[in-house]
Amino acid sequence: MNESDRSNDPEVGDAMAAMQRAAELARKTAIQTETAIIIVQDGKRIRITADELREQQAHSVKYKSVSHKSKEPRR
């Protein structure tokens, strides 16, 4: 299966969605238990603390609420 076949394969999309849900659950669990998570970015292991995850979450929520408001119809 080549790359273009995989991009059209619904199972690949389902697997990606499942991995994203698992990553979000790992972040929430790390925050609740005051532990860090380890990710691999550009081939390097990076440790992200619960405090850093909270900061990322706050920034993400703030951005989502701003972008969501801009999509509301004007009255």
Phi and psi restraints in degrees (range 20) as a CNS / XPLOR table:
assign (resid 1 and name C) (resid 2 and name N)
       (resid 2 and name CA) (resid 2 and name C) 1.0 -87.6 20.0 2
assign (resid 2 and name N) (resid 2 and name CA)
       (resid 2 and name C) (resid 3 and name N) 1.0 175.9 20.0 2
assign (resid 2 and name C) (resid 3 and name N)
       (resid 3 and name CA) (resid 3 and name C) 1.0 -62.2 20.0 2
assign (resid 3 and name N) (resid 3 and name CA)
       (resid 3 and name C) (resid 4 and name N) 1.0 -39.2 20.0 2
assign (resid 3 and name C) (resid 4 and name N)
       (resid 4 and name CA) (resid 4 and name C) 1.0 -67.8 20.0 2
assign (resid 4 and name N) (resid 4 and name CA)
       (resid 4 and name C) (resid 5 and name N) 1.0 -32.8 20.0 2
assign (resid 4 and name C) (resid 5 and name N)
       (resid 5 and name CA) (resid 5 and name C) 1.0 -65.0 20.0 2
assign (resid 5 and name N) (resid 5 and name CA)
       (resid 5 and name C) (resid 6 and name N) 1.0 -40.1 20.0 2
assign (resid 5 and name C) (resid 6 and name N)
       (resid 6 and name CA) (resid 6 and name C) 1.0 -67.1 20.0 2
assign (resid 6 and name N) (resid 6 and name CA)
       (resid 6 and name C) (resid 7 and name N) 1.0 -35.7 20.0 2
assign (resid 6 and name C) (resid 7 and name N)
       (resid 7 and name CA) (resid 7 and name C) 1.0 -68.3 20.0 2
assign (resid 7 and name N) (resid 7 and name CA)
       (resid 7 and name C) (resid 8 and name N) 1.0 -23.7 20.0 2
assign (resid 7 and name C) (resid 8 and name N)
       (resid 8 and name CA) (resid 8 and name C) 1.0 -96.9 20.0 2
assign (resid 8 and name N) (resid 8 and name CA)
       (resid 8 and name C) (resid 9 and name N) 1.0 -3.8 20.0 2
assign (resid 8 and name C) (resid 9 and name N)
       (resid 9 and name CA) (resid 9 and name C) 1.0 -81.7 20.0 2
assign (resid 9 and name N) (resid 9 and name CA)
       (resid 9 and name C) (resid 10 and name N) 1.0 118.3 20.0 2
assign (resid 9 and name C) (resid 10 and name N)
       (resid 10 and name CA) (resid 10 and name C) 1.0 -62.2 20.0 2
assign (resid 10 and name N) (resid 10 and name CA)
       (resid 10 and name C) (resid 11 and name N) 1.0 -27.1 20.0 2
assign (resid 10 and name C) (resid 11 and name N)
       (resid 11 and name CA) (resid 11 and name C) 1.0 -67.0 20.0 2
assign (resid 11 and name N) (resid 11 and name CA)
       (resid 11 and name C) (resid 12 and name N) 1.0 -33.0 20.0 2
assign (resid 11 and name C) (resid 12 and name N)
       (resid 12 and name CA) (resid 12 and name C) 1.0 -66.6 20.0 2
assign (resid 12 and name N) (resid 12 and name CA)
       (resid 12 and name C) (resid 13 and name N) 1.0 -43.1 20.0 2
assign (resid 12 and name C) (resid 13 and name N)
       (resid 13 and name CA) (resid 13 and name C) 1.0 -62.4 20.0 2
assign (resid 13 and name N) (resid 13 and name CA)
       (resid 13 and name C) (resid 14 and name N) 1.0 -41.2 20.0 2
assign (resid 13 and name C) (resid 14 and name N)
       (resid 14 and name CA) (resid 14 and name C) 1.0 -63.7 20.0 2
assign (resid 14 and name N) (resid 14 and name CA)
       (resid 14 and name C) (resid 15 and name N) 1.0 -40.7 20.0 2
assign (resid 14 and name C) (resid 15 and name N)
       (resid 15 and name CA) (resid 15 and name C) 1.0 -65.9 20.0 2
assign (resid 15 and name N) (resid 15 and name CA)
       (resid 15 and name C) (resid 16 and name N) 1.0 -40.5 20.0 2
assign (resid 15 and name C) (resid 16 and name N)
       (resid 16 and name CA) (resid 16 and name C) 1.0 -64.1 20.0 2
assign (resid 16 and name N) (resid 16 and name CA)
       (resid 16 and name C) (resid 17 and name N) 1.0 -42.1 20.0 2
assign (resid 16 and name C) (resid 17 and name N)
       (resid 17 and name CA) (resid 17 and name C) 1.0 -62.8 20.0 2
assign (resid 17 and name N) (resid 17 and name CA)
       (resid 17 and name C) (resid 18 and name N) 1.0 -40.4 20.0 2
assign (resid 17 and name C) (resid 18 and name N)
       (resid 18 and name CA) (resid 18 and name C) 1.0 -64.9 20.0 2
assign (resid 18 and name N) (resid 18 and name CA)
       (resid 18 and name C) (resid 19 and name N) 1.0 -40.2 20.0 2
assign (resid 18 and name C) (resid 19 and name N)
       (resid 19 and name CA) (resid 19 and name C) 1.0 -66.8 20.0 2
assign (resid 19 and name N) (resid 19 and name CA)
       (resid 19 and name C) (resid 20 and name N) 1.0 -36.8 20.0 2
assign (resid 19 and name C) (resid 20 and name N)
       (resid 20 and name CA) (resid 20 and name C) 1.0 -66.8 20.0 2
assign (resid 20 and name N) (resid 20 and name CA)
       (resid 20 and name C) (resid 21 and name N) 1.0 -40.1 20.0 2
assign (resid 20 and name C) (resid 21 and name N)
       (resid 21 and name CA) (resid 21 and name C) 1.0 -64.0 20.0 2
assign (resid 21 and name N) (resid 21 and name CA)
       (resid 21 and name C) (resid 22 and name N) 1.0 -41.2 20.0 2
assign (resid 21 and name C) (resid 22 and name N)
       (resid 22 and name CA) (resid 22 and name C) 1.0 -64.6 20.0 2
assign (resid 22 and name N) (resid 22 and name CA)
       (resid 22 and name C) (resid 23 and name N) 1.0 -39.8 20.0 2
assign (resid 22 and name C) (resid 23 and name N)
       (resid 23 and name CA) (resid 23 and name C) 1.0 -64.8 20.0 2
assign (resid 23 and name N) (resid 23 and name CA)
       (resid 23 and name C) (resid 24 and name N) 1.0 -41.7 20.0 2
assign (resid 23 and name C) (resid 24 and name N)
       (resid 24 and name CA) (resid 24 and name C) 1.0 -64.2 20.0 2
assign (resid 24 and name N) (resid 24 and name CA)
       (resid 24 and name C) (resid 25 and name N) 1.0 -41.2 20.0 2
assign (resid 24 and name C) (resid 25 and name N)
       (resid 25 and name CA) (resid 25 and name C) 1.0 -63.9 20.0 2
assign (resid 25 and name N) (resid 25 and name CA)
       (resid 25 and name C) (resid 26 and name N) 1.0 -39.1 20.0 2
assign (resid 25 and name C) (resid 26 and name N)
       (resid 26 and name CA) (resid 26 and name C) 1.0 -63.2 20.0 2
assign (resid 26 and name N) (resid 26 and name CA)
       (resid 26 and name C) (resid 27 and name N) 1.0 -40.5 20.0 2
assign (resid 26 and name C) (resid 27 and name N)
       (resid 27 and name CA) (resid 27 and name C) 1.0 -63.3 20.0 2
assign (resid 27 and name N) (resid 27 and name CA)
       (resid 27 and name C) (resid 28 and name N) 1.0 -46.2 20.0 2
assign (resid 27 and name C) (resid 28 and name N)
       (resid 28 and name CA) (resid 28 and name C) 1.0 -62.2 20.0 2
assign (resid 28 and name N) (resid 28 and name CA)
       (resid 28 and name C) (resid 29 and name N) 1.0 -42.2 20.0 2
assign (resid 28 and name C) (resid 29 and name N)
       (resid 29 and name CA) (resid 29 and name C) 1.0 -64.3 20.0 2
assign (resid 29 and name N) (resid 29 and name CA)
       (resid 29 and name C) (resid 30 and name N) 1.0 -41.1 20.0 2
assign (resid 29 and name C) (resid 30 and name N)
       (resid 30 and name CA) (resid 30 and name C) 1.0 -62.7 20.0 2
assign (resid 30 and name N) (resid 30 and name CA)
       (resid 30 and name C) (resid 31 and name N) 1.0 -40.4 20.0 2
assign (resid 30 and name C) (resid 31 and name N)
       (resid 31 and name CA) (resid 31 and name C) 1.0 -65.2 20.0 2
assign (resid 31 and name N) (resid 31 and name CA)
       (resid 31 and name C) (resid 32 and name N) 1.0 -45.6 20.0 2
assign (resid 31 and name C) (resid 32 and name N)
       (resid 32 and name CA) (resid 32 and name C) 1.0 -64.4 20.0 2
assign (resid 32 and name N) (resid 32 and name CA)
       (resid 32 and name C) (resid 33 and name N) 1.0 -33.8 20.0 2
assign (resid 32 and name C) (resid 33 and name N)
       (resid 33 and name CA) (resid 33 and name C) 1.0 -100.8 20.0 2
assign (resid 33 and name N) (resid 33 and name CA)
       (resid 33 and name C) (resid 34 and name N) 1.0 4.7 20.0 2
assign (resid 33 and name C) (resid 34 and name N)
       (resid 34 and name CA) (resid 34 and name C) 1.0 56.8 20.0 2
assign (resid 34 and name N) (resid 34 and name CA)
       (resid 34 and name C) (resid 35 and name N) 1.0 40.9 20.0 2
assign (resid 34 and name C) (resid 35 and name N)
       (resid 35 and name CA) (resid 35 and name C) 1.0 -118.2 20.0 2
assign (resid 35 and name N) (resid 35 and name CA)
       (resid 35 and name C) (resid 36 and name N) 1.0 165.4 20.0 2
assign (resid 35 and name C) (resid 36 and name N)
       (resid 36 and name CA) (resid 36 and name C) 1.0 -95.5 20.0 2
assign (resid 36 and name N) (resid 36 and name CA)
       (resid 36 and name C) (resid 37 and name N) 1.0 161.7 20.0 2
assign (resid 36 and name C) (resid 37 and name N)
       (resid 37 and name CA) (resid 37 and name C) 1.0 -117.4 20.0 2
assign (resid 37 and name N) (resid 37 and name CA)
       (resid 37 and name C) (resid 38 and name N) 1.0 158.1 20.0 2
assign (resid 37 and name C) (resid 38 and name N)
       (resid 38 and name CA) (resid 38 and name C) 1.0 -116.3 20.0 2
assign (resid 38 and name N) (resid 38 and name CA)
       (resid 38 and name C) (resid 39 and name N) 1.0 128.8 20.0 2
assign (resid 38 and name C) (resid 39 and name N)
       (resid 39 and name CA) (resid 39 and name C) 1.0 -121.7 20.0 2
assign (resid 39 and name N) (resid 39 and name CA)
       (resid 39 and name C) (resid 40 and name N) 1.0 162.5 20.0 2
assign (resid 39 and name C) (resid 40 and name N)
       (resid 40 and name CA) (resid 40 and name C) 1.0 -112.2 20.0 2
assign (resid 40 and name N) (resid 40 and name CA)
       (resid 40 and name C) (resid 41 and name N) 1.0 122.0 20.0 2
assign (resid 40 and name C) (resid 41 and name N)
       (resid 41 and name CA) (resid 41 and name C) 1.0 -132.4 20.0 2
assign (resid 41 and name N) (resid 41 and name CA)
       (resid 41 and name C) (resid 42 and name N) 1.0 124.5 20.0 2
assign (resid 41 and name C) (resid 42 and name N)
       (resid 42 and name CA) (resid 42 and name C) 1.0 54.1 20.0 2
assign (resid 42 and name N) (resid 42 and name CA)
       (resid 42 and name C) (resid 43 and name N) 1.0 37.4 20.0 2
assign (resid 42 and name C) (resid 43 and name N)
       (resid 43 and name CA) (resid 43 and name C) 1.0 77.7 20.0 2
assign (resid 43 and name N) (resid 43 and name CA)
       (resid 43 and name C) (resid 44 and name N) 1.0 4.7 20.0 2
assign (resid 43 and name C) (resid 44 and name N)
       (resid 44 and name CA) (resid 44 and name C) 1.0 -115.0 20.0 2
assign (resid 44 and name N) (resid 44 and name CA)
       (resid 44 and name C) (resid 45 and name N) 1.0 141.0 20.0 2
assign (resid 44 and name C) (resid 45 and name N)
       (resid 45 and name CA) (resid 45 and name C) 1.0 -79.0 20.0 2
assign (resid 45 and name N) (resid 45 and name CA)
       (resid 45 and name C) (resid 46 and name N) 1.0 132.7 20.0 2
assign (resid 45 and name C) (resid 46 and name N)
       (resid 46 and name CA) (resid 46 and name C) 1.0 -127.4 20.0 2
assign (resid 46 and name N) (resid 46 and name CA)
       (resid 46 and name C) (resid 47 and name N) 1.0 129.3 20.0 2
assign (resid 46 and name C) (resid 47 and name N)
       (resid 47 and name CA) (resid 47 and name C) 1.0 -94.7 20.0 2
assign (resid 47 and name N) (resid 47 and name CA)
       (resid 47 and name C) (resid 48 and name N) 1.0 126.9 20.0 2
assign (resid 47 and name C) (resid 48 and name N)
       (resid 48 and name CA) (resid 48 and name C) 1.0 -118.6 20.0 2
assign (resid 48 and name N) (resid 48 and name CA)
       (resid 48 and name C) (resid 49 and name N) 1.0 119.0 20.0 2
assign (resid 48 and name C) (resid 49 and name N)
       (resid 49 and name CA) (resid 49 and name C) 1.0 -76.4 20.0 2
assign (resid 49 and name N) (resid 49 and name CA)
       (resid 49 and name C) (resid 50 and name N) 1.0 166.3 20.0 2
assign (resid 49 and name C) (resid 50 and name N)
       (resid 50 and name CA) (resid 50 and name C) 1.0 -60.5 20.0 2
assign (resid 50 and name N) (resid 50 and name CA)
       (resid 50 and name C) (resid 51 and name N) 1.0 -39.2 20.0 2
assign (resid 50 and name C) (resid 51 and name N)
       (resid 51 and name CA) (resid 51 and name C) 1.0 -63.1 20.0 2
assign (resid 51 and name N) (resid 51 and name CA)
       (resid 51 and name C) (resid 52 and name N) 1.0 -41.5 20.0 2
assign (resid 51 and name C) (resid 52 and name N)
       (resid 52 and name CA) (resid 52 and name C) 1.0 -65.4 20.0 2
assign (resid 52 and name N) (resid 52 and name CA)
       (resid 52 and name C) (resid 53 and name N) 1.0 -37.8 20.0 2
assign (resid 52 and name C) (resid 53 and name N)
       (resid 53 and name CA) (resid 53 and name C) 1.0 -63.9 20.0 2
assign (resid 53 and name N) (resid 53 and name CA)
       (resid 53 and name C) (resid 54 and name N) 1.0 -40.6 20.0 2
assign (resid 53 and name C) (resid 54 and name N)
       (resid 54 and name CA) (resid 54 and name C) 1.0 -61.0 20.0 2
assign (resid 54 and name N) (resid 54 and name CA)
       (resid 54 and name C) (resid 55 and name N) 1.0 -42.7 20.0 2
assign (resid 54 and name C) (resid 55 and name N)
       (resid 55 and name CA) (resid 55 and name C) 1.0 -62.3 20.0 2
assign (resid 55 and name N) (resid 55 and name CA)
       (resid 55 and name C) (resid 56 and name N) 1.0 -44.2 20.0 2
assign (resid 55 and name C) (resid 56 and name N)
       (resid 56 and name CA) (resid 56 and name C) 1.0 -62.5 20.0 2
assign (resid 56 and name N) (resid 56 and name CA)
       (resid 56 and name C) (resid 57 and name N) 1.0 -41.0 20.0 2
assign (resid 56 and name C) (resid 57 and name N)
       (resid 57 and name CA) (resid 57 and name C) 1.0 -65.0 20.0 2
assign (resid 57 and name N) (resid 57 and name CA)
       (resid 57 and name C) (resid 58 and name N) 1.0 -43.8 20.0 2
assign (resid 57 and name C) (resid 58 and name N)
       (resid 58 and name CA) (resid 58 and name C) 1.0 -62.6 20.0 2
assign (resid 58 and name N) (resid 58 and name CA)
       (resid 58 and name C) (resid 59 and name N) 1.0 -41.7 20.0 2
assign (resid 58 and name C) (resid 59 and name N)
       (resid 59 and name CA) (resid 59 and name C) 1.0 -65.0 20.0 2
assign (resid 59 and name N) (resid 59 and name CA)
       (resid 59 and name C) (resid 60 and name N) 1.0 -41.3 20.0 2
assign (resid 59 and name C) (resid 60 and name N)
       (resid 60 and name CA) (resid 60 and name C) 1.0 -65.6 20.0 2
assign (resid 60 and name N) (resid 60 and name CA)
       (resid 60 and name C) (resid 61 and name N) 1.0 -43.7 20.0 2
assign (resid 60 and name C) (resid 61 and name N)
       (resid 61 and name CA) (resid 61 and name C) 1.0 -64.6 20.0 2
assign (resid 61 and name N) (resid 61 and name CA)
       (resid 61 and name C) (resid 62 and name N) 1.0 -41.9 20.0 2
assign (resid 61 and name C) (resid 62 and name N)
       (resid 62 and name CA) (resid 62 and name C) 1.0 -61.8 20.0 2
assign (resid 62 and name N) (resid 62 and name CA)
       (resid 62 and name C) (resid 63 and name N) 1.0 -43.9 20.0 2
assign (resid 62 and name C) (resid 63 and name N)
       (resid 63 and name CA) (resid 63 and name C) 1.0 -65.7 20.0 2
assign (resid 63 and name N) (resid 63 and name CA)
       (resid 63 and name C) (resid 64 and name N) 1.0 -43.1 20.0 2
assign (resid 63 and name C) (resid 64 and name N)
       (resid 64 and name CA) (resid 64 and name C) 1.0 -62.3 20.0 2
assign (resid 64 and name N) (resid 64 and name CA)
       (resid 64 and name C) (resid 65 and name N) 1.0 -41.0 20.0 2
assign (resid 64 and name C) (resid 65 and name N)
       (resid 65 and name CA) (resid 65 and name C) 1.0 -69.0 20.0 2
assign (resid 65 and name N) (resid 65 and name CA)
       (resid 65 and name C) (resid 66 and name N) 1.0 -34.3 20.0 2
assign (resid 65 and name C) (resid 66 and name N)
       (resid 66 and name CA) (resid 66 and name C) 1.0 -69.3 20.0 2
assign (resid 66 and name N) (resid 66 and name CA)
       (resid 66 and name C) (resid 67 and name N) 1.0 -45.8 20.0 2
assign (resid 66 and name C) (resid 67 and name N)
       (resid 67 and name CA) (resid 67 and name C) 1.0 -69.1 20.0 2
assign (resid 67 and name N) (resid 67 and name CA)
       (resid 67 and name C) (resid 68 and name N) 1.0 -33.5 20.0 2
assign (resid 67 and name C) (resid 68 and name N)
       (resid 68 and name CA) (resid 68 and name C) 1.0 -66.9 20.0 2
assign (resid 68 and name N) (resid 68 and name CA)
       (resid 68 and name C) (resid 69 and name N) 1.0 -42.3 20.0 2
assign (resid 68 and name C) (resid 69 and name N)
       (resid 69 and name CA) (resid 69 and name C) 1.0 -62.6 20.0 2
assign (resid 69 and name N) (resid 69 and name CA)
       (resid 69 and name C) (resid 70 and name N) 1.0 -35.5 20.0 2
assign (resid 69 and name C) (resid 70 and name N)
       (resid 70 and name CA) (resid 70 and name C) 1.0 -70.6 20.0 2
assign (resid 70 and name N) (resid 70 and name CA)
       (resid 70 and name C) (resid 71 and name N) 1.0 -17.4 20.0 2
assign (resid 70 and name C) (resid 71 and name N)
       (resid 71 and name CA) (resid 71 and name C) 1.0 -90.7 20.0 2
assign (resid 71 and name N) (resid 71 and name CA)
       (resid 71 and name C) (resid 72 and name N) 1.0 -7.2 20.0 2
assign (resid 71 and name C) (resid 72 and name N)
       (resid 72 and name CA) (resid 72 and name C) 1.0 -72.6 20.0 2
assign (resid 72 and name N) (resid 72 and name CA)
       (resid 72 and name C) (resid 73 and name N) 1.0 141.9 20.0 2
assign (resid 72 and name C) (resid 73 and name N)
       (resid 73 and name CA) (resid 73 and name C) 1.0 -68.1 20.0 2
assign (resid 73 and name N) (resid 73 and name CA)
       (resid 73 and name C) (resid 74 and name N) 1.0 145.8 20.0 2
assign (resid 73 and name C) (resid 74 and name N)
       (resid 74 and name CA) (resid 74 and name C) 1.0 -82.7 20.0 2
assign (resid 74 and name N) (resid 74 and name CA)
       (resid 74 and name C) (resid 75 and name N) 1.0 148.6 20.0 2
